[in-house]
């Protein structure tokens, strides 16, 4: 029996504009919950993307379309890679591209067998898109997108300036191209997201997500601190120079002069009274 979920897809919500960080964390945690439950049962989604995440009117998240049910038509793939049809054939057979192109993991793009780490990659793509409003690896063509997935890094500069470093670390661990070095368990991601959400909830209003902001402010203060330090050092040197005691002055040296009688005896006779 299918459940009818009244609400919008995550793709539709992203299209409306920026999502506040607190809402991003709430949505991402629920997506991680759904993937964790699936992985516990040995199920790998393999096609996680914003269009397959539904947000109910109560704010509950449902991850849809497990099992790659969609089959690509014989026609040309859509040029909108974030909504392009799923490519599937033979389920887990190697050599077959599985998943929607813009959210494929590198191993999917190469046609290799996949496991739950593929869902961790797609989760990173979804989280990146919630934060930036743009798909991490979507390019103008399918070929260009596949090349970006295999060879390029996301444009990290598009992340909001106030993105906490812990969120950046989650993204980097999920979007590790080598699946052997990629984070393996979505439950670990869920725990990190919950801890971050709890930490942000304890902060005063208006300071959410301010780990990065504090770091940026600290770096901006470095030149000011250095300048003040140089000024203080210069002032101290000036004070030391001008306040040091001067060398003691010596009394005038008294040079003896020749006695008047000796001086007078050397004068010609007519200049003296004794001639």
PAMARMAR-221321 format. One record per residue: y, z, x of N, C-alpha, C, O in turn; residue number from 1; residue in three letters. Coordinates in steps of 0.1 Angstrom, whole numbers, padded with zeros to 4 digits, m for minus. Each point is the difference from the previous one (the first is absolute). Layout:
! PAMARMAR-221321
    n_Y    n_Z    n_X   ca_Y   ca_Z   ca_X    c_Y    c_Z    c_X    o_Y    o_Z    o_X  num  residu
      Y      Z      X      Y      Z      X      Y      Z      X      Y      Z      X  NUM     ALA
...
This chain:
! PAMARMAR-221321
    n_Y    n_Z    n_X   ca_Y   ca_Z   ca_X    c_Y    c_Z    c_X    o_Y    o_Z    o_X  num  residu
  m0012   0000   0009   0012   0000  m0009   0012   0000   0009   0002   0008   0009    1     UNK
   0008  m0017  m0012   0012  m0001   0008   0010   0009  m0005   0002   0002  m0012    2     UNK
   0006   0004   0021   0011   0009  m0004   0013  m0008   0000   0003  m0007   0009    3     UNK
   0005   0008  m0020   0012  m0006  m0001   0011   0009   0006   0002   0011  m0005    4     UNK
   0005  m0015   0015   0010   0008   0006   0014  m0006  m0003   0003  m0012   0003    5     UNK
   0005   0020  m0010   0013  m0005  m0004   0010   0004   0011   0001   0011   0004    6     UNK
   0006  m0022   0001   0009   0003   0011   0003  m0013   0008  m0002  m0011  m0006    7     UNK
   0006   0012   0018   0003  m0011   0009  m0008   0000   0012  m0005   0010   0004    8     UNK
   0003  m0022   0002  m0007   0000   0013   0009   0005   0011   0013   0000  m0002    9     UNK
  m0018   0003   0013   0008   0004   0011   0008  m0011   0005   0011   0001   0005   10     UNK
  m0016  m0013  m0006   0007  m0012   0004   0013  m0002  m0008   0011  m0003   0005   11     UNK
  m0012   0006  m0018   0011  m0001  m0009   0010   0011   0003   0012  m0002   0000   12     UNK
  m0017   0014   0003   0009   0011   0004   0008  m0003   0013   0012   0003   0001   13     UNK
  m0019  m0009   0009   0007  m0003   0012   0010  m0010  m0002   0011   0000   0006   14     UNK
  m0013  m0010  m0015   0010  m0010  m0003   0012   0005  m0006   0011  m0006   0001   15     UNK
  m0011   0018  m0007   0012   0006  m0006   0010   0006   0010   0011   0002  m0003   16     UNK
  m0016   0000   0015   0009   0006   0010  m0006   0011   0008  m0012   0003  m0002   17     UNK
   0019   0003   0011  m0005   0010   0009  m0007   0012  m0007   0005   0004  m0011   18     UNK
  m0016   0001   0016  m0006   0011  m0006   0003   0012   0009  m0002   0000   0012   19     UNK
   0007   0011  m0018   0003   0012   0008  m0012   0005   0007  m0011  m0001  m0005   20     UNK
   0013   0007   0017  m0011   0005   0008  m0009   0009  m0007  m0012   0000   0001   21     UNK
   0018   0010  m0009  m0009   0009  m0007  m0009  m0007  m0010  m0012   0004  m0001   22     UNK
   0017  m0015  m0005  m0009  m0007  m0009  m0010  m0008   0008  m0012  m0002  m0005   23     UNK
   0016  m0004   0016  m0010  m0007   0008  m0011   0009   0004  m0012  m0004   0000   24     UNK
   0015   0016   0004  m0011   0010   0004  m0009   0003  m0011  m0012   0001   0001   25     UNK
   0018   0001  m0013  m0008   0003  m0012  m0010  m0012  m0003  m0012   0002  m0003   26     UNK
   0018  m0014   0003  m0008  m0012  m0004  m0011  m0002   0011  m0012  m0003  m0003   27     UNK
   0016   0004   0016  m0010  m0003   0011  m0011   0011   0000  m0011  m0004   0002   28     UNK
   0014   0016  m0006  m0010   0010   0000  m0010  m0003  m0011  m0012   0002   0002   29     UNK
   0016  m0006  m0014  m0009  m0004  m0010  m0008  m0012   0003  m0012   0000  m0004   30     UNK
   0018  m0010   0011  m0008  m0011   0004  m0011   0004   0010  m0011  m0004  m0001   31     UNK
   0015   0013   0010  m0010   0005   0010  m0011   0008  m0007  m0012  m0001   0003   32     UNK
   0016   0008  m0014  m0010   0007  m0008  m0011  m0009  m0006  m0012   0002   0001   33     UNK
   0017  m0013  m0006  m0009  m0010  m0007  m0009  m0006   0011  m0012  m0002  m0003   34     UNK
   0018  m0002   0014  m0009  m0006   0011  m0010   0010   0005  m0011  m0004   0003   35     UNK
   0016   0016  m0001  m0010   0011   0005  m0011   0001  m0010  m0012   0002   0005   36     UNK
   0014  m0002  m0018  m0010   0002  m0010  m0010  m0012   0001  m0012   0002  m0001   37     UNK
   0018  m0014   0003  m0009  m0012   0001  m0008   0000   0013  m0012  m0003   0000   38     UNK
   0018   0007   0011  m0007   0000   0013  m0011   0011  m0001  m0011  m0002   0007   39     UNK
   0013   0013  m0014  m0010   0010  m0001  m0013  m0006  m0007  m0011   0005   0003   40     UNK
   0013  m0015  m0011  m0011  m0006  m0007  m0005  m0013   0007  m0008  m0007  m0005   41     UNK
   0013   0005   0017  m0004  m0012   0008   0006  m0013  m0005  m0005  m0010   0003   42     UNK
   0016   0011  m0010   0007  m0012  m0005   0012  m0003   0008   0008   0009   0003   43     UNK
  m0007  m0021   0002   0012  m0005   0007   0007  m0010  m0009  m0005  m0009  m0005   44     UNK
   0018   0012   0003   0008  m0008  m0009   0001  m0015   0005  m0003  m0009  m0007   45     UNK
   0008   0008   0019   0002  m0013   0007   0011  m0009  m0006   0002  m0011   0005   46     UNK
   0005   0016  m0015   0011  m0008  m0006   0011   0008  m0005   0006  m0003  m0010   47     UNK
  m0003   0014   0018   0011   0009  m0004   0013  m0007   0002   0002  m0006   0011   48     UNK
   0007   0006  m0020   0013  m0006   0001   0009   0006  m0012  m0006   0005  m0009   49     UNK
   0019  m0006   0010   0008   0005  m0011  m0003  m0005  m0014   0001   0007  m0010   50     UNK
  m0005  m0019   0009  m0003  m0006  m0013  m0013   0006  m0006  m0002  m0001  m0012   51     UNK
  m0006   0008   0020  m0012   0006  m0004   0002   0015  m0002  m0010   0008  m0001   52     UNK
   0022  m0003   0001   0003   0014  m0002   0008   0001  m0012   0011  m0005  m0001   53     UNK
  m0015   0013  m0009   0007   0002  m0013   0006   0014   0000  m0007   0009   0003   54     UNK
   0020  m0008  m0007   0006   0012  m0002   0002   0003  m0015   0007  m0008  m0006   55     UNK
  m0013   0018   0001   0001   0003  m0014   0014   0005  m0004   0008   0004   0009   56     UNK
  m0005  m0003  m0021   0013   0005  m0005   0002   0015   0004   0011   0005   0001   57     UNK
  m0023   0002   0001   0001   0014   0005   0001   0001   0015   0000   0012   0005   58     UNK
   0000  m0023   0002   0000   0001   0014  m0013   0000   0007  m0001   0002   0012   59     UNK
  m0010  m0003  m0019  m0013   0000   0006  m0004  m0014   0005   0004  m0010  m0006   60     UNK
  m0011   0010   0017  m0003  m0012   0007  m0015  m0004  m0003  m0009   0009   0001   61     UNK
   0007  m0021  m0004  m0014  m0006  m0001  m0001  m0011   0009   0008  m0010   0000   62     UNK
  m0019   0010   0008  m0003  m0011   0009  m0009  m0009  m0007  m0011   0004  m0004   63     UNK
   0014  m0017   0002  m0007  m0009  m0009  m0008  m0010   0009   0002  m0001   0012   64     UNK
  m0011  m0007  m0019  m0006  m0011   0006  m0009   0003   0012   0001  m0007   0010   65     UNK
  m0009   0017  m0011  m0010   0003   0010  m0011  m0011   0000  m0003  m0006  m0010   66     UNK
  m0001   0003   0022  m0012  m0009   0001   0004  m0015   0001  m0009  m0008   0000   67     UNK
   0021   0005   0003   0004  m0015   0001  m0006  m0008  m0011  m0007  m0010   0003   68     UNK
   0011   0013  m0015  m0005  m0008  m0012   0006  m0014  m0001  m0006  m0008  m0006   69     UNK
   0018   0006   0012   0006  m0013  m0002  m0006  m0010   0010  m0003   0003   0011   70     UNK
   0002  m0015  m0016  m0005  m0011   0008   0011  m0011   0001   0006  m0003  m0010   71     UNK
  m0004  m0002   0022   0010  m0010   0002  m0004  m0013  m0007  m0011  m0004   0000   72     UNK
   0022  m0002  m0006  m0003  m0013  m0006  m0001  m0011   0010   0002   0002   0012   73     UNK
  m0006  m0014  m0016  m0001  m0011   0009   0014  m0005   0004   0002  m0007   0010   74     UNK
   0008   0011  m0017   0014  m0005   0003   0006   0007   0012  m0007   0008   0006   75     UNK
   0019  m0012  m0003   0007   0005   0012   0004   0015  m0002   0003   0004  m0011   76     UNK
  m0004   0003   0022   0005   0014  m0001   0014   0001  m0003   0008  m0008   0004   77     UNK
  m0004   0019  m0011   0014   0002  m0004   0008   0002   0013  m0005   0006   0010   78     UNK
   0017  m0011  m0010   0009   0003   0012   0006   0014   0000   0005   0004   0010   79     UNK
  m0006   0003  m0021   0004   0014  m0001  m0012   0008   0005  m0009   0004  m0008   80     UNK
   0009   0000   0021  m0012   0006   0005  m0002   0014  m0005  m0011   0005   0001   81     UNK
   0021   0001  m0006  m0002   0014  m0005  m0007   0000  m0013  m0005   0010  m0005   82     UNK
   0004  m0022  m0002  m0007  m0001  m0013  m0010  m0011   0001  m0004  m0005  m0010   83     UNK
   0001   0000   0022  m0010  m0011   0001  m0014   0004  m0005  m0003   0012   0001   84     UNK
  m0005  m0021  m0005  m0013   0003  m0006  m0009   0005   0011   0002  m0003   0012   85     UNK
  m0011   0012  m0016  m0010   0005   0010  m0010  m0010   0004  m0004  m0008  m0008   86     UNK
   0000   0008   0021  m0010  m0009   0005  m0013   0008   0001   0000   0010   0007   87     UNK
  m0010  m0015  m0013  m0012   0008   0000  m0012  m0010  m0001   0000  m0010  m0006   88     UNK
  m0011   0014   0013  m0012  m0008   0000  m0011   0008   0007   0002   0004   0011   89     UNK
  m0013  m0001  m0018  m0010   0007   0006   0003   0015   0004  m0006   0006   0009   90     UNK
   0016  m0001  m0015   0004   0014   0001   0002   0004   0015   0011  m0003   0005   91     UNK
  m0020   0009   0002   0002   0005   0013  m0005  m0009   0011  m0001   0004   0012   92     UNK
  m0002  m0017  m0015  m0006  m0009   0011   0011  m0003   0010   0011  m0003  m0003   93     UNK
  m0015   0004   0016   0009  m0004   0010   0004  m0014   0000  m0007  m0009  m0006   94     UNK
   0019   0006   0011   0005  m0014   0000   0007  m0004  m0012   0005  m0011  m0001   95     UNK
  m0004   0020  m0008   0007  m0003  m0013   0013   0009  m0001  m0001   0012   0003   96     UNK
   0012  m0018  m0006   0012   0008  m0002   0000   0007  m0013  m0002  m0005  m0010   97     UNK
   0004   0019   0011   0000   0008  m0012   0013   0007  m0001   0007   0004   0009   98     UNK
  m0002  m0003  m0022   0012   0007  m0002   0012  m0010  m0002  m0001  m0012   0003   99     UNK
   0012   0018  m0007   0013  m0008  m0002   0006  m0001   0014   0001   0010   0007  100     UNK
   0004  m0022  m0004   0003  m0004   0014   0010   0010   0006  m0002   0005   0011  101     UNK
   0013  m0002  m0018   0011   0008   0006  m0005   0014   0003   0007   0007   0008  102     UNK
  m0018  m0002  m0013  m0004   0014   0002  m0014   0000   0007  m0006   0011   0000  103     UNK
   0002  m0022   0005  m0013   0000   0007   0001   0007   0013   0010   0000   0007  104     UNK
  m0021   0007  m0004   0000   0006   0014  m0004  m0011   0010  m0004  m0010  m0004  105     UNK
   0007   0013   0017  m0004  m0010   0010  m0014  m0004   0000  m0003  m0012   0002  106     UNK
  m0006   0021  m0005  m0014  m0003  m0001  m0003  m0009  m0012  m0009  m0009   0001  107     UNK
   0016   0011  m0012  m0002  m0009  m0011   0006  m0014   0003  m0007  m0010  m0003  108     UNK
   0018   0010   0010   0006  m0013   0003  m0009  m0008   0009   0001  m0013   0000  109     UNK
  m0008   0020   0008  m0010  m0007   0010  m0013  m0003  m0007  m0009  m0007   0006  110     UNK
   0007   0012  m0018  m0012  m0003  m0007  m0012   0009   0004  m0011  m0003  m0002  111     UNK
   0014   0015   0008  m0010   0009   0004  m0004   0010  m0011   0007   0000  m0011  112     UNK
  m0018   0007   0012  m0004   0010  m0009   0010   0011  m0001   0007   0003   0011  113     UNK
  m0005   0003  m0022   0010   0011  m0002  m0006   0013  m0004  m0012   0000  m0005  114     UNK
   0019   0010   0007  m0004   0013  m0006   0013   0007  m0005   0010  m0006  m0003  115     UNK
  m0011   0020   0001   0011   0007  m0006   0013  m0001   0008   0011   0003  m0005  116     UNK
  m0012  m0006   0018   0012  m0001   0008   0009  m0012  m0004   0012   0000   0002  117     UNK
  m0018  m0010  m0009   0008  m0011  m0005   0009   0006  m0011   0011  m0005  m0001  118     UNK
  m0016   0014  m0007   0008   0006  m0011   0012   0008   0006   0011   0001  m0005  119     UNK
  m0014   0005   0017   0011   0008   0007   0011  m0010   0005   0012   0004  m0001  120     UNK
  m0016  m0016   0005   0010  m0010   0004   0008  m0004  m0012   0013   0000   0001  121     UNK
  m0019  m0003  m0012   0007  m0004  m0012   0009   0011  m0005   0011  m0002  m0005  122     UNK
  m0016   0015   0006   0008   0011  m0004   0013   0001   0008   0011   0002  m0005  123     UNK
  m0012  m0005   0018   0012   0000   0009   0009  m0011  m0004   0012   0002   0000  124     UNK
  m0017  m0014  m0004   0008  m0011  m0005   0008   0004  m0013   0012  m0003  m0001  125     UNK
  m0019   0010  m0008   0006   0004  m0012   0011   0011   0002   0011  m0001  m0006  126     UNK
  m0014   0010   0015   0009   0011   0003   0013  m0006   0007   0011   0003  m0004  127     UNK
  m0013  m0012   0013   0011  m0007   0006   0009  m0007  m0010   0012   0000   0001  128     UNK
  m0019  m0007  m0011   0008  m0008  m0010   0007   0010  m0009   0011  m0004  m0005  129     UNK
  m0016   0015   0002   0007   0010  m0009   0013   0005   0007   0010   0002  m0006  130     UNK
  m0011  m0001   0019   0011   0006   0008   0011  m0011   0002   0012   0003   0000  131     UNK
  m0016  m0015   0003   0009  m0011   0004   0003  m0010  m0011   0011  m0007   0001  132     UNK
  m0019   0006  m0011   0002  m0010  m0011  m0005  m0014   0004   0003  m0010  m0007  133     UNK
  m0010   0009   0019  m0005  m0013   0004  m0014   0001   0006  m0003   0011   0005  134     UNK
  m0005  m0021  m0007  m0013   0000   0005   0000  m0001   0016   0008  m0007   0005  135     UNK
  m0017   0015   0001   0000   0001   0014  m0003  m0013   0008   0005  m0003   0010  136     UNK
  m0015  m0005  m0016  m0005  m0012   0007   0001  m0013  m0008  m0005  m0010   0004  137     UNK
   0012   0010  m0016   0002  m0012  m0007   0009  m0010   0007   0011   0004   0004  138     UNK
  m0016  m0016  m0003   0008  m0010   0006   0001  m0012  m0009  m0005   0000  m0012  139     UNK
   0010  m0011   0016   0003  m0012  m0009  m0013  m0007  m0004  m0001  m0005  m0011  140     UNK
  m0010   0006   0019  m0012  m0007  m0003  m0012   0010   0003   0002   0010   0006  141     UNK
  m0013  m0014  m0012  m0012   0008   0002  m0004   0001   0015  m0003   0011   0005  142     UNK
   0004  m0023   0002  m0003   0000   0014   0009   0009   0008  m0004   0007   0009  143     UNK
   0017  m0007  m0012   0010   0008   0007  m0003   0015  m0002   0002   0008   0009  144     UNK
  m0005  m0005  m0022  m0003   0014  m0003  m0013   0005   0008   0000   0011   0005  145     UNK
  m0010  m0019  m0005  m0012   0004   0007   0003   0002   0015  m0005   0009   0007  146     UNK
   0013  m0018  m0001   0004   0001   0014   0008   0013   0002  m0002   0007   0010  147     UNK
   0011  m0004  m0019   0008   0013   0001  m0009   0012   0000   0002   0010   0007  148     UNK
  m0012  m0010  m0016  m0009   0011  m0002  m0008   0002   0013  m0002   0012   0005  149     UNK
  m0002  m0023   0001  m0008   0001   0013   0008   0003   0012  m0005   0007   0009  150     UNK
   0017  m0012  m0008   0008   0000   0012   0013   0008   0000   0004   0005   0011  151     UNK
   0002  m0003  m0022   0014   0006  m0001  m0001   0014  m0005  m0009   0005  m0007  152     UNK
   0020   0003   0011   0003   0013  m0005   0009  m0001  m0012   0008  m0009  m0001  153     UNK
  m0008   0019  m0008   0010   0000  m0011   0014   0002   0006   0001   0004   0012  154     UNK
   0009  m0008  m0019   0013   0002   0004   0004   0014  m0003   0005   0004  m0011  155     UNK
  m0007   0005   0021   0003   0014  m0002   0015   0003  m0003   0003   0011  m0006  156     UNK
   0005  m0020   0010   0015   0003  m0002   0004  m0001  m0015   0010   0005  m0003  157     UNK
  m0019  m0010  m0005   0003   0000  m0015  m0003   0013  m0007   0004   0002  m0011  158     UNK
  m0010   0007   0018  m0003   0013  m0006   0014   0007  m0002   0009  m0001   0009  159     UNK
  m0007   0009  m0020   0012   0007  m0002   0003   0009   0012  m0010   0006   0006  160     UNK
   0022  m0004  m0002   0004   0008   0011  m0005   0014  m0001  m0002   0007   0010  161     UNK
   0001  m0002  m0022  m0004   0014  m0002  m0015   0002  m0002  m0005   0010  m0004  162     UNK
  m0003  m0020   0007  m0014   0001  m0001  m0006   0010   0010   0003  m0001   0012  163     UNK
  m0010   0011  m0017  m0005   0011   0009  m0009  m0006   0011  m0008  m0009  m0003  164     UNK
   0008   0014   0015  m0009  m0005   0010  m0014   0001  m0003  m0009  m0008   0004  165     UNK
   0005   0018  m0012  m0014   0002  m0005  m0004  m0012  m0008  m0012  m0004   0000  166     UNK
   0021  m0001  m0008  m0004  m0012  m0009  m0002  m0012   0009  m0009  m0008  m0002  167     UNK
   0018   0006   0012  m0001  m0011   0010  m0014   0001   0007  m0006  m0010   0002  168     UNK
   0002   0022   0002  m0013   0002   0006  m0011  m0004  m0009  m0010  m0006   0005  169     UNK
   0010   0009  m0018  m0010  m0004  m0009  m0001  m0015  m0001  m0011  m0005   0001  170     UNK
   0023  m0001  m0002   0000  m0015   0000  m0007  m0006   0012  m0008  m0009  m0001  171     UNK
   0012   0014   0013  m0005  m0005   0012  m0015   0002   0001  m0007  m0009   0005  172     UNK
   0002   0020  m0009  m0014   0003   0000  m0008  m0009  m0010  m0011  m0004   0003  173     UNK
   0017   0001  m0014  m0007  m0008  m0010   0001  m0015   0004  m0010  m0007  m0002  174     UNK
   0021   0003   0008   0002  m0014   0004  m0004  m0003   0014   0005  m0009   0006  175     UNK
  m0015   0016  m0001  m0005  m0002   0013  m0010  m0012  m0001  m0009   0000  m0008  176     UNK
   0012  m0011   0016  m0008  m0012  m0002  m0015   0001   0004  m0008  m0006  m0006  177     UNK
   0006   0015   0016  m0014   0002   0004  m0006   0011  m0009   0004   0011   0000  178     UNK
  m0013  m0015  m0008  m0006   0009  m0010  m0006   0012   0006  m0001   0011  m0006  179     UNK
  m0004  m0012   0018  m0006   0011   0007   0010   0011   0004  m0004   0012   0001  180     UNK
   0017  m0016   0000   0010   0010   0003   0008   0004  m0013   0009   0009   0001  181     UNK
  m0012  m0016  m0012   0007   0003  m0012  m0005   0013  m0006  m0011   0004   0002  182     UNK
   0020   0003  m0009  m0004   0012  m0007  m0012  m0003  m0009   0001  m0010  m0007  183     UNK
  m0011   0019   0006  m0012  m0004  m0007  m0001   0006  m0014  m0007  m0005  m0009  184     UNK
   0014   0016   0006  m0002   0007  m0012   0013   0001  m0008   0010   0006   0005  185     UNK
  m0010  m0011  m0017   0012   0000  m0008   0003   0015  m0005   0011   0003  m0003  186     UNK
  m0021   0005   0004   0002   0014  m0004   0009   0007   0010   0008   0009  m0003  187     UNK
  m0008  m0013   0016   0009   0005   0010   0014  m0004  m0003   0009   0008   0002  188     UNK
  m0007  m0021  m0006   0013  m0004  m0004   0005   0008  m0011   0012   0004  m0001  189     UNK
  m0020  m0002  m0009   0004   0007  m0012   0005   0014   0004   0010   0005  m0005  190     UNK
  m0017   0002   0014   0003   0013   0004   0014   0000   0007   0008   0009  m0003  191     UNK
  m0005  m0019   0012   0013  m0001   0006   0011  m0002  m0010   0011   0006   0002  192     UNK
  m0014  m0015  m0012   0011  m0002  m0010   0003   0012  m0008   0011   0003  m0003  193     UNK
  m0022   0005   0000   0003   0012  m0008   0008   0010   0008   0008   0007  m0005  194     UNK
  m0012  m0005   0018   0007   0009   0009   0015  m0004   0001   0009   0009   0000  195     UNK
  m0006  m0022   0001   0013  m0004   0002   0008   0002  m0013   0011   0005   0000  196     UNK
  m0017  m0008  m0012   0006   0002  m0013   0004   0015  m0002   0010   0003  m0005  197     UNK
  m0019   0006   0010   0002   0014  m0002   0012   0004   0009   0008   0009  m0004  198     UNK
  m0008  m0014   0016   0011   0003   0010   0013  m0004  m0006   0010   0007   0001  199     UNK
  m0009  m0019  m0006   0012  m0006  m0005   0005   0008  m0013   0012   0002  m0002  200     UNK
  m0022   0003  m0006   0004   0008  m0012   0006   0013   0004   0008   0005  m0008  201     UNK
  m0010   0000   0020   0006   0013   0004   0014  m0001   0005   0007   0009   0002  202     UNK
  m0003  m0022   0001   0013  m0002   0006   0011   0000  m0011  m0003  m0003  m0011  203     UNK
   0015   0006   0015   0011   0000  m0009   0002  m0014  m0006  m0003  m0010   0007  204     UNK
   0009   0009  m0019   0002  m0013  m0006   0009  m0009   0009   0010   0005   0005  205     UNK
  m0014  m0017  m0004   0008  m0010   0008  m0005  m0001   0014   0006  m0008   0007  206     UNK
  m0016   0016  m0003  m0005  m0001   0014  m0014  m0006   0001  m0006   0001   0010  207     UNK
   0001  m0006  m0021  m0014  m0005   0000  m0001  m0012   0010   0009  m0007   0003  208     UNK
  m0020   0007   0003  m0003  m0010   0010   0009   0000   0012   0003  m0011   0006  209     UNK
   0003   0023  m0003   0010   0000   0010  m0005   0002   0014   0008   0003   0009  210     UNK
  m0021  m0003  m0007  m0005   0001   0014   0006  m0011   0009   0005   0003   0011  211     UNK
  m0005  m0015  m0016   0006  m0011   0008   0015   0002   0001   0006  m0003   0011  212     UNK
   0000   0007  m0022   0015   0002   0001   0004   0010   0010   0010  m0002   0007  213     UNK
  m0018   0014  m0006   0004   0009   0010  m0002  m0005   0014   0008   0002   0009  214     UNK
  m0019  m0010  m0007  m0002  m0006   0013   0011  m0010   0004   0004   0000   0011  215     UNK
   0000  m0008  m0021   0011  m0009   0003   0013   0007   0003   0007  m0004   0009  216     UNK
  m0004   0015  m0016   0012   0008   0003  m0001   0006   0013   0010   0001   0008  217     UNK
  m0022   0004  m0004  m0001   0006   0013   0002  m0010   0011   0007   0003   0010  218     UNK
  m0012  m0015  m0011   0003  m0010   0010   0014  m0004   0000   0006  m0003   0011  219     UNK
   0001   0003  m0022   0014  m0004   0000   0009   0011   0006   0010  m0003   0006  220     UNK
  m0015   0016  m0006   0008   0010   0006  m0002   0001   0016   0009   0006   0006  221     UNK
  m0018  m0013  m0001  m0003   0000   0015   0013  m0004   0008   0004   0008   0009  222     UNK
   0002  m0019  m0012   0012  m0004   0007   0011   0010  m0001   0007   0003   0010  223     UNK
  m0005   0003  m0022   0010   0010  m0002  m0003   0013   0009   0009   0005   0007  224     UNK
  m0021  m0001  m0007  m0004   0012   0008   0002  m0003   0015   0005   0009   0007  225     UNK
  m0009  m0021  m0003   0002  m0003   0014   0015  m0001   0004   0004   0005   0010  226     UNK
   0004  m0010  m0019   0014  m0001   0003   0006   0014   0001   0008   0002   0009  227     UNK
  m0012   0007  m0019   0006   0014   0001  m0005   0006   0013   0008   0008   0006  228     UNK
  m0020  m0010  m0002  m0005   0006   0012   0008  m0004   0012   0003   0008   0009  229     UNK
   0000  m0021  m0008   0008  m0006   0011   0014   0006   0000   0005   0004   0011  230     UNK
   0001  m0002  m0023   0013   0006  m0001   0000   0014   0005   0009   0004   0007  231     UNK
  m0019   0004  m0011  m0001   0014   0004  m0002   0001   0015   0006   0008   0007  232     UNK
  m0014  m0017  m0001  m0003   0000   0014   0013  m0003   0008   0003   0006   0010  233     UNK
   0005  m0016  m0015   0012  m0003   0006   0010   0011   0000   0007   0003   0010  234     UNK
  m0006   0004  m0022   0009   0011  m0001  m0004   0011   0009   0009   0006   0006  235     UNK
  m0021  m0003  m0005  m0005   0011   0009   0003  m0003   0014   0005   0008   0008  236     UNK
  m0007  m0021  m0004   0004  m0004   0014   0015   0002   0003   0003   0004   0011  237     UNK
   0005  m0008  m0021   0014   0001   0002   0005   0015   0002   0008   0003   0008  238     UNK
  m0014   0005  m0017   0003   0015   0001  m0004   0006   0013   0007   0007   0007  239     UNK
  m0019  m0011  m0002  m0005   0005   0013   0009  m0004   0011   0003   0008   0009  240     UNK
   0001  m0021  m0010   0008  m0005   0012   0014   0007   0001   0004   0003   0010  241     UNK
   0002  m0002  m0022   0014   0005   0000   0001   0015   0000   0011   0006   0002  242     UNK
  m0022   0001  m0005   0001   0014   0000  m0006   0007   0012   0000   0012   0001  243     UNK
  m0005  m0020   0009  m0006   0006   0012   0012   0006   0008   0010  m0006   0001  244     UNK
  m0013   0017   0006   0011   0007   0008   0004  m0009   0012  m0009  m0006   0006  245     UNK
   0022   0005  m0003   0005  m0008   0011  m0002   0007   0013  m0002   0013   0000  246     UNK
   0001  m0020   0011  m0002   0006   0013   0012   0010   0003   0011  m0004  m0003  247     UNK
  m0014   0016   0009   0011   0009   0002   0010  m0006   0010  m0004  m0006   0010  248     UNK
   0017   0009  m0013   0010  m0006   0008   0002   0009   0013   0001   0012  m0001  249     UNK
   0000  m0018   0012   0002   0007   0013   0015   0003   0002   0009  m0007  m0004  250     UNK
  m0006   0019   0010   0015   0003   0003   0005  m0010   0010  m0007  m0006   0008  251     UNK
   0020   0004  m0009   0006  m0010   0010  m0003   0004   0014   0001   0012   0004  252     UNK
  m0005  m0022   0004  m0003   0003   0014   0014   0001   0008   0008  m0009  m0001  253     UNK
  m0007   0020   0008   0012   0003   0007  m0002  m0004   0014  m0008   0006   0008  254     UNK
   0015  m0016  m0004  m0001  m0005   0014   0011   0007   0009   0012   0000  m0004  255     UNK
  m0016   0006   0015   0010   0006   0009   0010  m0010   0006  m0004  m0011   0003  256     UNK
   0016   0015  m0002   0010  m0010   0006   0004   0006   0014  m0001   0012   0002  257     UNK
   0007  m0020   0006   0004   0004   0013   0011   0010  m0001   0010  m0002  m0008  258     UNK
  m0010   0012   0016   0011   0010   0000   0013  m0006   0004   0001  m0010   0007  259     UNK
   0010   0015  m0013   0013  m0006   0001   0004   0000   0015   0007  m0009   0005  260     UNK
  m0011   0019   0002   0004   0001   0014  m0006  m0011   0008   0006  m0006   0009  261     UNK
  m0019   0003  m0012  m0007  m0011   0007   0006  m0013  m0004   0002  m0009   0008  262     UNK
   0002   0008  m0021   0006  m0013  m0005   0013  m0002   0007   0004  m0011   0004  263     UNK
   0004   0022  m0003   0013  m0001   0006   0000  m0003   0015   0009  m0007   0005  264     UNK
  m0019   0012   0002   0000  m0002   0014  m0003  m0014   0003   0002  m0005   0012  265     UNK
  m0007  m0003  m0021  m0004  m0014   0003   0012  m0009  m0003  m0001  m0012   0003  266     UNK
   0012   0018  m0008   0011  m0009  m0003   0009  m0002   0012  m0001   0009   0010  267     UNK
   0009  m0019  m0009   0009  m0002   0011   0010   0012   0001   0002   0007  m0010  268     UNK
   0003  m0005   0022   0008   0012   0003   0013   0001  m0009   0004   0011  m0004  269     UNK
   0002  m0023   0002   0012   0000  m0007  m0001   0004  m0015   0010   0003  m0007  270     UNK
  m0023  m0004   0002  m0002   0004  m0014  m0004   0014  m0002  m0002   0005  m0011  271     UNK
   0002   0003   0022  m0004   0014  m0001   0012   0008   0004   0009  m0004   0008  272     UNK
  m0009   0016  m0013   0011   0009   0003  m0002   0007   0014   0009   0006   0005  273     UNK
  m0021  m0007   0001  m0002   0007   0012   0004  m0008   0012  m0002   0005   0011  274     UNK
   0007  m0017  m0012   0003  m0008   0012   0013   0005   0006   0005  m0006   0010  275     UNK
